[in-house]
Amino acid sequence: MVYCPECDTEWEDGVVECPVCFRKLTAPKEGGKWVKLGSLGDNISADFAREVLASYEIPAVIISRSGFFGQVGLTFNRFYKPGSSLFELSVPEAFVEEAAEVLNMTLGDQWQREES
Protein backbone atom coordinates (compact mmCIF):
# COMPACT_ATOMS: atom_id res chain seq x y z
CA MET A 1 0.00 0.00 0.00
CA VAL A 2 1.09 3.57 -0.70
CA TYR A 3 -0.05 6.65 1.19
CA CYS A 4 -1.19 10.16 0.23
CA PRO A 5 0.04 12.72 2.77
CA GLU A 6 -2.38 15.37 1.45
CA CYS A 7 -5.76 13.62 1.79
CA ASP A 8 -4.53 10.93 4.19
CA THR A 9 -5.60 7.89 2.15
CA GLU A 10 -3.97 4.61 1.20
CA TRP A 11 -3.92 3.12 -2.31
CA GLU A 12 -2.84 -0.11 -3.93
CA ASP A 13 0.83 -0.58 -4.78
CA GLY A 14 1.61 0.61 -8.28
CA VAL A 15 -0.48 3.79 -8.01
CA VAL A 16 1.91 6.74 -8.32
CA GLU A 17 -0.42 9.72 -7.99
CA CYS A 18 -3.40 10.12 -5.64
CA PRO A 19 -6.66 9.76 -7.60
CA VAL A 20 -8.35 12.20 -5.20
CA CYS A 21 -5.93 15.14 -4.92
CA PHE A 22 -3.29 14.25 -7.56
CA ARG A 23 -0.35 14.47 -5.13
CA LYS A 24 2.59 12.08 -5.41
CA LEU A 25 2.14 9.07 -3.13
CA THR A 26 4.66 7.98 -0.49
CA ALA A 27 5.40 4.91 1.61
CA PRO A 28 2.66 3.69 3.98
CA LYS A 29 1.82 5.93 6.93
CA GLU A 30 3.08 4.93 10.35
CA GLY A 31 0.44 4.04 12.90
CA GLY A 32 -1.88 1.65 11.19
CA LYS A 33 -4.16 0.87 8.35
CA TRP A 34 -7.13 3.01 7.27
CA VAL A 35 -10.47 1.25 7.02
CA LYS A 36 -13.63 2.19 5.14
CA LEU A 37 -16.05 2.63 8.03
CA GLY A 38 -19.17 3.41 6.06
CA SER A 39 -20.90 5.66 3.61
CA LEU A 40 -23.12 8.72 3.49
CA GLY A 41 -25.68 9.77 0.93
CA ASP A 42 -25.08 13.51 0.69
CA ASN A 43 -22.45 16.23 0.99
CA ILE A 44 -23.94 17.87 4.08
CA SER A 45 -23.93 14.62 6.05
CA ALA A 46 -20.37 13.87 4.88
CA ASP A 47 -19.10 17.28 6.00
CA PHE A 48 -20.94 17.00 9.31
CA ALA A 49 -19.52 13.50 9.95
CA ARG A 50 -15.97 14.71 9.32
CA GLU A 51 -16.44 17.71 11.64
CA VAL A 52 -18.02 15.65 14.42
CA LEU A 53 -15.23 13.07 14.27
CA ALA A 54 -12.62 15.86 14.31
CA SER A 55 -14.21 17.25 17.48
CA TYR A 56 -13.59 13.83 19.07
CA GLU A 57 -10.01 13.92 17.68
CA ILE A 58 -10.73 11.02 15.34
CA PRO A 59 -9.05 11.46 11.94
CA ALA A 60 -11.38 10.82 9.01
CA VAL A 61 -11.24 11.00 5.24
CA ILE A 62 -14.28 11.40 3.01
CA ILE A 63 -13.96 10.29 -0.60
CA SER A 64 -16.61 11.45 -3.05
CA ARG A 65 -18.00 8.91 -5.48
CA SER A 66 -20.52 11.42 -6.78
CA GLY A 67 -18.54 13.99 -8.71
CA PHE A 68 -18.61 16.54 -5.85
CA PHE A 69 -15.17 17.89 -5.02
CA GLY A 70 -14.51 20.54 -2.40
CA GLN A 71 -16.76 23.53 -1.92
CA VAL A 72 -17.88 23.68 -5.55
CA GLY A 73 -19.10 21.02 -7.91
CA LEU A 74 -22.16 19.00 -8.66
CA THR A 75 -23.60 16.11 -6.74
CA PHE A 76 -24.74 13.70 -9.41
CA ASN A 77 -27.44 11.10 -9.07
CA ARG A 78 -26.37 7.60 -8.19
CA PHE A 79 -25.78 6.20 -11.65
CA TYR A 80 -23.14 3.53 -11.30
CA LYS A 81 -24.82 1.17 -8.81
CA PRO A 82 -28.41 1.21 -7.54
CA GLY A 83 -28.58 2.16 -3.87
CA SER A 84 -24.89 2.97 -3.63
CA SER A 85 -23.78 5.85 -1.49
CA LEU A 86 -22.16 8.99 -2.77
CA PHE A 87 -19.50 9.52 -0.08
CA GLU A 88 -17.22 6.96 1.61
CA LEU A 89 -15.84 7.59 5.10
CA SER A 90 -12.56 6.03 6.27
CA VAL A 91 -10.84 6.15 9.66
CA PRO A 92 -7.67 4.57 11.09
CA GLU A 93 -8.26 1.00 12.20
CA ALA A 94 -7.69 1.89 15.86
CA PHE A 95 -10.66 4.33 15.80
CA VAL A 96 -13.27 2.16 14.07
CA GLU A 97 -15.47 1.32 17.05
CA GLU A 98 -15.27 4.78 18.65
CA ALA A 99 -16.03 6.49 15.33
CA ALA A 100 -18.99 4.18 14.65
CA GLU A 101 -20.40 4.94 18.09
CA VAL A 102 -20.03 8.70 17.58
CA LEU A 103 -21.66 8.55 14.13
CA ASN A 104 -24.55 6.40 15.39
CA MET A 105 -25.13 8.91 18.18
CA THR A 106 -24.97 12.02 15.96
CA LEU A 107 -26.08 10.92 12.48
CA GLY A 108 -28.30 7.94 13.20
CA ASP A 109 -29.63 6.55 9.93
CA GLN A 110 -27.98 9.30 7.84
CA TRP A 111 -24.97 6.99 7.41
CA GLN A 112 -24.51 3.30 6.64
CA ARG A 113 -21.78 1.25 8.31
CA GLU A 114 -19.68 -0.91 6.01
CA GLU A 115 -20.55 -4.58 6.42
CA SER A 116 -17.56 -6.75 7.25
N, CA, C and O atoms as a GROMACS GRO file, in nm:
protein
  464
    1MET      N    1   0.084  -0.118   0.000
    1MET     CA    2   0.000   0.000   0.000
    1MET      C    3   0.088   0.125   0.000
    1MET      O    4   0.195   0.128   0.062
    2VAL      N    5   0.042   0.227  -0.071
    2VAL     CA    6   0.109   0.357  -0.070
    2VAL      C    7   0.013   0.459  -0.009
    2VAL      O    8  -0.108   0.437  -0.004
    3TYR      N    9   0.068   0.570   0.037
    3TYR     CA   10  -0.005   0.665   0.119
    3TYR      C   11  -0.001   0.805   0.059
    3TYR      O   12   0.102   0.847   0.006
    4CYS      N   13  -0.114   0.877   0.066
    4CYS     CA   14  -0.119   1.016   0.023
    4CYS      C   15  -0.113   1.106   0.147
    4CYS      O   16  -0.204   1.103   0.229
    5PRO      N   17  -0.007   1.184   0.161
    5PRO     CA   18   0.004   1.272   0.277
    5PRO      C   19  -0.092   1.391   0.272
    5PRO      O   20  -0.116   1.454   0.376
    6GLU      N   21  -0.147   1.423   0.158
    6GLU     CA   22  -0.238   1.537   0.145
    6GLU      C   23  -0.379   1.502   0.194
    6GLU      O   24  -0.433   1.571   0.280
    7CYS      N   25  -0.438   1.396   0.139
    7CYS     CA   26  -0.576   1.362   0.179
    7CYS      C   27  -0.580   1.242   0.273
    7CYS      O   28  -0.688   1.194   0.308
    8ASP      N   29  -0.463   1.194   0.314
    8ASP     CA   30  -0.453   1.093   0.419
    8ASP      C   31  -0.525   0.963   0.382
    8ASP      O   32  -0.602   0.910   0.462
    9THR      N   33  -0.499   0.913   0.260
    9THR     CA   34  -0.560   0.789   0.215
    9THR      C   35  -0.453   0.691   0.171
    9THR      O   36  -0.341   0.730   0.140
   10GLU      N   37  -0.488   0.564   0.168
   10GLU     CA   38  -0.397   0.461   0.120
   10GLU      C   39  -0.450   0.404  -0.011
   10GLU      O   40  -0.571   0.396  -0.033
   11TRP      N   41  -0.356   0.365  -0.099
   11TRP     CA   42  -0.392   0.312  -0.231
   11TRP      C   43  -0.308   0.189  -0.259
   11TRP      O   44  -0.205   0.166  -0.196
   12GLU      N   45  -0.353   0.110  -0.354
   12GLU     CA   46  -0.284  -0.011  -0.393
   12GLU      C   47  -0.144   0.020  -0.445
   12GLU      O   48  -0.120   0.126  -0.502
   13ASP      N   49  -0.051  -0.073  -0.424
   13ASP     CA   50   0.083  -0.058  -0.478
   13ASP      C   51   0.074  -0.044  -0.630
   13ASP      O   52  -0.011  -0.105  -0.694
   14GLY      N   53   0.162   0.037  -0.685
   14GLY     CA   54   0.161   0.061  -0.828
   14GLY      C   55   0.096   0.194  -0.865
   14GLY      O   56   0.122   0.247  -0.973
   15VAL      N   57   0.012   0.248  -0.778
   15VAL     CA   58  -0.048   0.379  -0.801
   15VAL      C   59   0.057   0.482  -0.764
   15VAL      O   60   0.114   0.476  -0.654
   16VAL      N   61   0.085   0.576  -0.853
   16VAL     CA   62   0.191   0.674  -0.832
   16VAL      C   63   0.138   0.808  -0.784
   16VAL      O   64   0.203   0.878  -0.706
   17GLU      N   65   0.019   0.843  -0.831
   17GLU     CA   66  -0.042   0.972  -0.799
   17GLU      C   67  -0.179   0.950  -0.737
   17GLU      O   68  -0.255   0.864  -0.783
   18CYS      N   69  -0.212   1.026  -0.634
   18CYS     CA   70  -0.340   1.012  -0.564
   18CYS      C   71  -0.455   1.043  -0.660
   18CYS      O   72  -0.458   1.151  -0.720
   19PRO      N   73  -0.551   0.951  -0.674
   19PRO     CA   74  -0.666   0.976  -0.760
   19PRO      C   75  -0.761   1.084  -0.707
   19PRO      O   76  -0.845   1.134  -0.781
   20VAL      N   77  -0.747   1.120  -0.579
   20VAL     CA   78  -0.835   1.220  -0.520
   20VAL      C   79  -0.777   1.360  -0.535
   20VAL      O   80  -0.845   1.450  -0.583
   21CYS      N   81  -0.650   1.379  -0.493
   21CYS     CA   82  -0.593   1.514  -0.492
   21CYS      C   83  -0.475   1.530  -0.587
   21CYS      O   84  -0.420   1.640  -0.599
   22PHE      N   85  -0.434   1.423  -0.655
   22PHE     CA   86  -0.329   1.425  -0.756
   22PHE      C   87  -0.190   1.452  -0.702
   22PHE      O   88  -0.101   1.491  -0.778
   23ARG      N   89  -0.168   1.432  -0.572
   23ARG     CA   90  -0.035   1.447  -0.513
   23ARG      C   91   0.043   1.317  -0.527
   23ARG      O   92  -0.016   1.209  -0.534
   24LYS      N   93   0.174   1.327  -0.531
   24LYS     CA   94   0.259   1.208  -0.541
   24LYS      C   95   0.246   1.126  -0.412
   24LYS      O   96   0.249   1.182  -0.302
   25LEU      N   97   0.231   0.995  -0.427
   25LEU     CA   98   0.214   0.907  -0.313
   25LEU      C   99   0.348   0.868  -0.252
   25LEU      O  100   0.451   0.867  -0.320
   26THR      N  101   0.345   0.835  -0.123
   26THR     CA  102   0.466   0.798  -0.049
   26THR      C  103   0.449   0.659   0.011
   26THR      O  104   0.350   0.590  -0.015
   27ALA      N  105   0.546   0.618   0.091
   27ALA     CA  106   0.540   0.491   0.161
   27ALA      C  107   0.423   0.491   0.258
   27ALA      O  108   0.371   0.598   0.292
   28PRO      N  109   0.379   0.374   0.305
   28PRO     CA  110   0.266   0.369   0.398
   28PRO      C  111   0.288   0.454   0.522
   28PRO      O  112   0.400   0.469   0.570
   29LYS      N  113   0.179   0.509   0.573
   29LYS     CA  114   0.182   0.592   0.693
   29LYS      C  115   0.207   0.507   0.816
   29LYS      O  116   0.156   0.395   0.827
   30GLU      N  117   0.286   0.560   0.908
   30GLU     CA  118   0.308   0.493   1.035
   30GLU      C  119   0.178   0.498   1.115
   30GLU      O  120   0.101   0.592   1.102
   31GLY      N  121   0.155   0.398   1.197
   31GLY     CA  122   0.044   0.404   1.290
   31GLY      C  123  -0.081   0.328   1.250
   31GLY      O  124  -0.184   0.341   1.316
   32GLY      N  125  -0.074   0.251   1.147
   32GLY     CA  126  -0.188   0.165   1.119
   32GLY      C  127  -0.258   0.188   0.988
   32GLY      O  128  -0.236   0.286   0.916
   33LYS      N  129  -0.343   0.094   0.960
   33LYS     CA  130  -0.416   0.087   0.835
   33LYS      C  131  -0.546   0.168   0.845
   33LYS      O  132  -0.609   0.173   0.951
   34TRP      N  133  -0.585   0.230   0.735
   34TRP     CA  134  -0.713   0.301   0.728
   34TRP      C  135  -0.818   0.203   0.678
   34TRP      O  136  -0.792   0.119   0.592
   35VAL      N  137  -0.939   0.216   0.733
   35VAL     CA  138  -1.047   0.125   0.702
   35VAL      C  139  -1.170   0.205   0.658
   35VAL      O  140  -1.202   0.308   0.717
   36LYS      N  141  -1.237   0.156   0.554
   36LYS     CA  142  -1.363   0.219   0.514
   36LYS      C  143  -1.466   0.183   0.621
   36LYS      O  144  -1.502   0.067   0.636
   37LEU      N  145  -1.511   0.284   0.694
   37LEU     CA  146  -1.605   0.263   0.803
   37LEU      C  147  -1.749   0.256   0.753
   37LEU      O  148  -1.829   0.176   0.802
   38GLY      N  149  -1.780   0.340   0.655
   38GLY     CA  150  -1.917   0.341   0.606
   38GLY      C  151  -1.935   0.442   0.496
   38GLY      O  152  -1.839   0.490   0.436
   39SER      N  153  -2.061   0.475   0.470
   39SER     CA  154  -2.090   0.566   0.361
   39SER      C  155  -2.207   0.657   0.397
   39SER      O  156  -2.289   0.627   0.484
   40LEU      N  157  -2.209   0.770   0.327
   40LEU     CA  158  -2.312   0.872   0.349
   40LEU      C  159  -2.372   0.909   0.215
   40LEU      O  160  -2.306   0.901   0.112
   41GLY      N  161  -2.498   0.951   0.218
   41GLY     CA  162  -2.568   0.977   0.093
   41GLY      C  163  -2.563   1.118   0.040
   41GLY      O  164  -2.606   1.142  -0.073
   42ASP      N  165  -2.510   1.214   0.119
   42ASP     CA  166  -2.508   1.351   0.069
   42ASP      C  167  -2.391   1.429   0.126
   42ASP      O  168  -2.331   1.389   0.226
   43ASN      N  169  -2.360   1.540   0.063
   43ASN     CA  170  -2.245   1.623   0.099
   43ASN      C  171  -2.258   1.682   0.240
   43ASN      O  172  -2.159   1.687   0.313
   44ILE      N  173  -2.376   1.726   0.276
   44ILE     CA  174  -2.394   1.787   0.408
   44ILE      C  175  -2.366   1.686   0.519
   44ILE      O  176  -2.297   1.718   0.616
   45SER      N  177  -2.418   1.566   0.505
   45SER     CA  178  -2.393   1.462   0.605
   45SER      C  179  -2.245   1.425   0.609
   45SER      O  180  -2.191   1.402   0.717
   46ALA      N  181  -2.180   1.420   0.493
   46ALA     CA  182  -2.037   1.387   0.488
   46ALA      C  183  -1.954   1.493   0.560
   46ALA      O  184  -1.866   1.460   0.639
   47ASP      N  185  -1.981   1.620   0.532
   47ASP     CA  186  -1.910   1.728   0.600
   47ASP      C  187  -1.934   1.727   0.750
   47ASP      O  188  -1.842   1.746   0.829
   48PHE      N  189  -2.060   1.704   0.789
   48PHE     CA  190  -2.094   1.700   0.931
   48PHE      C  191  -2.023   1.583   1.001
   48PHE      O  192  -1.971   1.600   1.111
   49ALA      N  193  -2.020   1.466   0.936
   49ALA     CA  194  -1.952   1.350   0.995
   49ALA      C  195  -1.805   1.379   1.018
   49ALA      O  196  -1.751   1.348   1.124
   50ARG      N  197  -1.740   1.439   0.919
   50ARG     CA  198  -1.597   1.471   0.932
   50ARG      C  199  -1.574   1.570   1.047
   50ARG      O  200  -1.480   1.553   1.125
   51GLU      N  201  -1.658   1.671   1.057
   51GLU     CA  202  -1.644   1.771   1.164
   51GLU      C  203  -1.670   1.712   1.302
   51GLU      O  204  -1.597   1.742   1.397
   52VAL      N  205  -1.771   1.628   1.314
   52VAL     CA  206  -1.802   1.565   1.442
   52VAL      C  207  -1.686   1.476   1.485
   52VAL      O  208  -1.643   1.481   1.600
   53LEU      N  209  -1.636   1.394   1.393
   53LEU     CA  210  -1.523   1.307   1.427
   53LEU      C  211  -1.400   1.388   1.465
   53LEU      O  212  -1.327   1.350   1.557
   54ALA      N  213  -1.376   1.498   1.397
   54ALA     CA  214  -1.262   1.586   1.431
   54ALA      C  215  -1.277   1.641   1.572
   54ALA      O  216  -1.178   1.655   1.643
   55SER      N  217  -1.400   1.672   1.614
   55SER     CA  218  -1.422   1.725   1.748
   55SER      C  219  -1.390   1.620   1.855
   55SER      O  220  -1.360   1.654   1.970
   56TYR      N  221  -1.397   1.492   1.817
   56TYR     CA  222  -1.359   1.383   1.907
   56TYR      C  223  -1.213   1.340   1.884
   56TYR      O  224  -1.168   1.239   1.938
   57GLU      N  225  -1.141   1.418   1.804
   57GLU     CA  226  -1.001   1.392   1.768
   57GLU      C  227  -0.984   1.256   1.700
   57GLU      O  228  -0.887   1.184   1.724
   58ILE      N  229  -1.080   1.224   1.615
   58ILE     CA  230  -1.074   1.102   1.534
   58ILE      C  231  -1.048   1.145   1.390
   58ILE      O  232  -1.132   1.211   1.329
   59PRO      N  233  -0.932   1.109   1.334
   59PRO     CA  234  -0.905   1.146   1.195
   59PRO      C  235  -1.001   1.072   1.101
   59PRO      O  236  -1.032   0.955   1.122
   60ALA      N  237  -1.046   1.142   0.998
   60ALA     CA  238  -1.138   1.082   0.901
   60ALA      C  239  -1.113   1.140   0.764
   60ALA      O  240  -1.074   1.256   0.749
   61VAL      N  241  -1.135   1.058   0.663
   61VAL     CA  242  -1.124   1.100   0.524
   61VAL      C  243  -1.255   1.065   0.455
   61VAL      O  244  -1.307   0.955   0.469
   62ILE      N  245  -1.308   1.161   0.380
   62ILE     CA  246  -1.428   1.140   0.301
   62ILE      C  247  -1.387   1.140   0.154
   62ILE      O  248  -1.322   1.233   0.107
   63ILE      N  249  -1.425   1.036   0.083
   63ILE     CA  250  -1.396   1.029  -0.060
   63ILE      C  251  -1.529   1.034  -0.134
   63ILE      O  252  -1.619   0.954  -0.109
   64SER      N  253  -1.539   1.128  -0.227
   64SER     CA  254  -1.661   1.145  -0.306
   64SER      C  255  -1.664   1.045  -0.419
   64SER      O  256  -1.567   1.030  -0.492
   65ARG      N  257  -1.776   0.979  -0.434
   65ARG     CA  258  -1.800   0.891  -0.548
   65ARG      C  259  -1.908   0.952  -0.637
   65ARG      O  260  -1.962   0.885  -0.725
   66SER      N  261  -1.939   1.079  -0.610
   66SER     CA  262  -2.052   1.142  -0.678
   66SER      C  263  -2.015   1.246  -0.781
   66SER      O  264  -2.100   1.287  -0.860
   67GLY      N  265  -1.891   1.290  -0.783
   67GLY     CA  266  -1.855   1.399  -0.871
   67GLY      C  267  -1.845   1.530  -0.796
   67GLY      O  268  -1.814   1.633  -0.857
   68PHE      N  269  -1.871   1.531  -0.665
   68PHE     CA  270  -1.861   1.654  -0.585
   68PHE      C  271  -1.722   1.662  -0.528
   68PHE      O  272  -1.676   1.569  -0.462
   69PHE      N  273  -1.654   1.773  -0.552
   69PHE     CA  274  -1.518   1.789  -0.502
   69PHE      C  275  -1.503   1.926  -0.439
   69PHE      O  276  -1.518   2.028  -0.506
   70GLY      N  277  -1.475   1.929  -0.310
   70GLY     CA  278  -1.451   2.054  -0.240
   70GLY      C  279  -1.578   2.134  -0.219
   70GLY      O  280  -1.686   2.078  -0.203
   71GLN      N  281  -1.564   2.264  -0.220
   71GLN     CA  282  -1.676   2.353  -0.192
   71GLN      C  283  -1.759   2.384  -0.316
   71GLN      O  284  -1.868   2.440  -0.304
   72VAL      N  285  -1.711   2.347  -0.432
   72VAL     CA  286  -1.788   2.368  -0.555
   72VAL      C  287  -1.797   2.236  -0.630
   72VAL      O  288  -1.714   2.147  -0.611
   73GLY      N  289  -1.894   2.224  -0.714
   73GLY     CA  290  -1.910   2.102  -0.791
   73GLY      C  291  -2.056   2.058  -0.791
   73GLY      O  292  -2.141   2.124  -0.732
   74LEU      N  293  -2.081   1.951  -0.856
   74LEU     CA  294  -2.216   1.900  -0.866
   74LEU      C  295  -2.227   1.766  -0.796
   74LEU      O  296  -2.135   1.684  -0.804
   75THR      N  297  -2.335   1.744  -0.728
   75THR     CA  298  -2.360   1.611  -0.674
   75THR      C  299  -2.452   1.540  -0.773
   75THR      O  300  -2.568   1.576  -0.788
   76PHE      N  301  -2.399   1.441  -0.838
   76PHE     CA  302  -2.474   1.370  -0.941
   76PHE      C  303  -2.561   1.262  -0.878
   76PHE      O  304  -2.537   1.219  -0.766
   77ASN      N  305  -2.661   1.221  -0.952
   77ASN     CA  306  -2.744   1.110  -0.907
   77ASN      C  307  -2.661   0.982  -0.906
   77ASN      O  308  -2.560   0.972  -0.975
   78ARG      N  309  -2.706   0.888  -0.828
   78ARG     CA  310  -2.637   0.760  -0.819
   78ARG      C  311  -2.660   0.684  -0.949
   78ARG      O  312  -2.768   0.630  -0.972
   79PHE      N  313  -2.560   0.680  -1.034
   79PHE     CA  314  -2.578   0.620  -1.165
   79PHE      C  315  -2.499   0.493  -1.185
   79PHE      O  316  -2.529   0.418  -1.278
   80TYR      N  317  -2.401   0.466  -1.102
   80TYR     CA  318  -2.314   0.353  -1.130
   80TYR      C  319  -2.354   0.227  -1.055
   80TYR      O  320  -2.304   0.119  -1.089
   81LYS      N  321  -2.440   0.235  -0.956
   81LYS     CA  322  -2.482   0.117  -0.881
   81LYS      C  323  -2.608   0.153  -0.802
   81LYS      O  324  -2.602   0.243  -0.718
   82PRO      N  325  -2.718   0.087  -0.826
   82PRO     CA  326  -2.841   0.121  -0.754
   82PRO      C  327  -2.821   0.114  -0.603
   82PRO      O  328  -2.766   0.016  -0.552
   83GLY      N  329  -2.866   0.216  -0.532
   83GLY     CA  330  -2.858   0.216  -0.387
   83GLY      C  331  -2.721   0.245  -0.330
   83GLY      O  332  -2.704   0.244  -0.209
   84SER      N  333  -2.623   0.271  -0.415
   84SER     CA  334  -2.489   0.297  -0.364
   84SER      C  335  -2.483   0.436  -0.305
   84SER      O  336  -2.561   0.524  -0.341
   85SER      N  337  -2.390   0.456  -0.214
   85SER     CA  338  -2.378   0.585  -0.149
   85SER      C  339  -2.281   0.674  -0.226
   85SER      O  340  -2.198   0.626  -0.303
   86LEU      N  341  -2.294   0.803  -0.202
   86LEU     CA  342  -2.216   0.899  -0.277
   86LEU      C  343  -2.083   0.933  -0.211
   86LEU      O  344  -1.990   0.976  -0.280
   87PHE      N  345  -2.071   0.915  -0.079
   87PHE     CA  346  -1.950   0.952  -0.008
   87PHE      C  347  -1.906   0.837   0.082
   87PHE      O  348  -1.988   0.781   0.156
   88GLU      N  349  -1.777   0.803   0.078
   88GLU     CA  350  -1.722   0.696   0.161
   88GLU      C  351  -1.638   0.757   0.272
   88GLU      O  352  -1.558   0.848   0.248
   89LEU      N  353  -1.656   0.708   0.394
   89LEU     CA  354  -1.584   0.759   0.510
   89LEU      C  355  -1.486   0.653   0.560
   89LEU      O  356  -1.524   0.538   0.583
   90SER      N  357  -1.359   0.693   0.575
   90SER     CA  358  -1.256   0.603   0.627
   90SER      C  359  -1.192   0.663   0.750
   90SER      O  360  -1.177   0.784   0.762
   91VAL      N  361  -1.153   0.575   0.843
   91VAL     CA  362  -1.084   0.615   0.966
   91VAL      C  363  -0.970   0.516   0.991
   91VAL      O  364  -0.972   0.406   0.936
   92PRO      N  365  -0.871   0.554   1.073
   92PRO     CA  366  -0.767   0.457   1.109
   92PRO      C  367  -0.830   0.339   1.183
   92PRO      O  368  -0.927   0.355   1.257
   93GLU      N  369  -0.774   0.223   1.162
   93GLU     CA  370  -0.826   0.100   1.220
   93GLU      C  371  -0.849   0.109   1.371
   93GLU      O  372  -0.946   0.054   1.423
   94ALA      N  373  -0.760   0.178   1.440
   94ALA     CA  374  -0.769   0.189   1.586
   94ALA      C  375  -0.891   0.269   1.632
   94ALA      O  376  -0.929   0.259   1.748
   95PHE      N  377  -0.953   0.348   1.544
   95PHE     CA  378  -1.066   0.434   1.580
   95PHE      C  379  -1.200   0.381   1.532
   95PHE      O  380  -1.301   0.449   1.550
   96VAL      N  381  -1.205   0.264   1.472
   96VAL     CA  382  -1.327   0.216   1.407
   96VAL      C  383  -1.446   0.212   1.502
   96VAL      O  384  -1.550   0.269   1.471
   97GLU      N  385  -1.433   0.147   1.614
   97GLU     CA  386  -1.547   0.132   1.705
   97GLU      C  387  -1.590   0.265   1.766
   97GLU      O  388  -1.710   0.293   1.774
   98GLU      N  389  -1.493   0.347   1.807
   98GLU     CA  390  -1.527   0.478   1.865
   98GLU      C  391  -1.596   0.566   1.762
   98GLU      O  392  -1.694   0.633   1.793
   99ALA      N  393  -1.544   0.567   1.639
   99ALA     CA  394  -1.603   0.649   1.533
   99ALA      C  395  -1.745   0.602   1.500
   99ALA      O  396  -1.834   0.684   1.480
  100ALA      N  397  -1.766   0.471   1.494
  100ALA     CA  398  -1.899   0.418   1.465
  100ALA      C  399  -1.998   0.459   1.574
  100ALA      O  400  -2.112   0.495   1.544
  101GLU      N  401  -1.954   0.454   1.699
  101GLU     CA  402  -2.040   0.494   1.809
  101GLU      C  403  -2.077   0.642   1.801
  101GLU      O  404  -2.193   0.679   1.821
  102VAL      N  405  -1.979   0.726   1.770
  102VAL     CA  406  -2.003   0.870   1.757
  102VAL      C  407  -2.100   0.898   1.642
  102VAL      O  408  -2.192   0.978   1.656
  103LEU      N  409  -2.080   0.832   1.528
  103LEU     CA  410  -2.166   0.855   1.413
  103LEU      C  411  -2.308   0.803   1.437
  103LEU      O  412  -2.405   0.866   1.394
  104ASN      N  413  -2.321   0.690   1.504
  104ASN     CA  414  -2.455   0.640   1.538
  104ASN      C  415  -2.528   0.739   1.628
  104ASN      O  416  -2.648   0.762   1.612
  105MET      N  417  -2.454   0.797   1.723
  105MET     CA  418  -2.512   0.891   1.818
  105MET      C  419  -2.553   1.023   1.750
  105MET      O  420  -2.657   1.079   1.783
  106THR      N  421  -2.472   1.071   1.656
  106THR     CA  422  -2.498   1.202   1.596
  106THR      C  423  -2.573   1.198   1.463
  106THR      O  424  -2.654   1.286   1.436
  107LEU      N  425  -2.546   1.097   1.380
  107LEU     CA  426  -2.609   1.092   1.248
  107LEU      C  427  -2.722   0.991   1.237
  107LEU      O  428  -2.806   1.001   1.148
  108GLY      N  429  -2.724   0.895   1.326
  108GLY     CA  430  -2.830   0.794   1.320
  108GLY      C  431  -2.834   0.723   1.186
  108GLY      O  432  -2.734   0.666   1.143
  109ASP      N  433  -2.949   0.726   1.120
  109ASP     CA  434  -2.963   0.655   0.993
  109ASP      C  435  -2.917   0.737   0.872
  109ASP      O  436  -2.940   0.696   0.758
  110GLN      N  437  -2.852   0.850   0.895
  110GLN     CA  438  -2.798   0.930   0.784
  110GLN      C  439  -2.670   0.871   0.727
  110GLN      O  440  -2.618   0.920   0.626
  111TRP      N  441  -2.617   0.766   0.792
  111TRP     CA  442  -2.497   0.699   0.741
  111TRP      C  443  -2.518   0.549   0.748
  111TRP      O  444  -2.602   0.500   0.824
  112GLN      N  445  -2.444   0.476   0.668
  112GLN     CA  446  -2.451   0.330   0.664
  112GLN      C  447  -2.314   0.272   0.696
  112GLN      O  448  -2.216   0.305   0.629
  113ARG      N  449  -2.306   0.188   0.798
  113ARG     CA  450  -2.178   0.125   0.831
  113ARG      C  451  -2.145   0.018   0.728
  113ARG      O  452  -2.233  -0.055   0.682
  114GLU      N  453  -2.018   0.009   0.694
  114GLU     CA  454  -1.968  -0.091   0.601
  114GLU      C  455  -1.984  -0.229   0.665
  114GLU      O  456  -1.945  -0.250   0.780
  115GLU      N  457  -2.040  -0.322   0.591
  115GLU     CA  458  -2.055  -0.458   0.642
  115GLU      C  459  -1.924  -0.532   0.625
  115GLU      O  460  -1.860  -0.525   0.519
  116SER      N  461  -1.884  -0.603   0.728
  116SER     CA  462  -1.756  -0.675   0.726
  116SER      C  463  -1.762  -0.799   0.643
  116SER      O  464  -1.663  -0.870   0.631
   0.00000   0.00000   0.00000
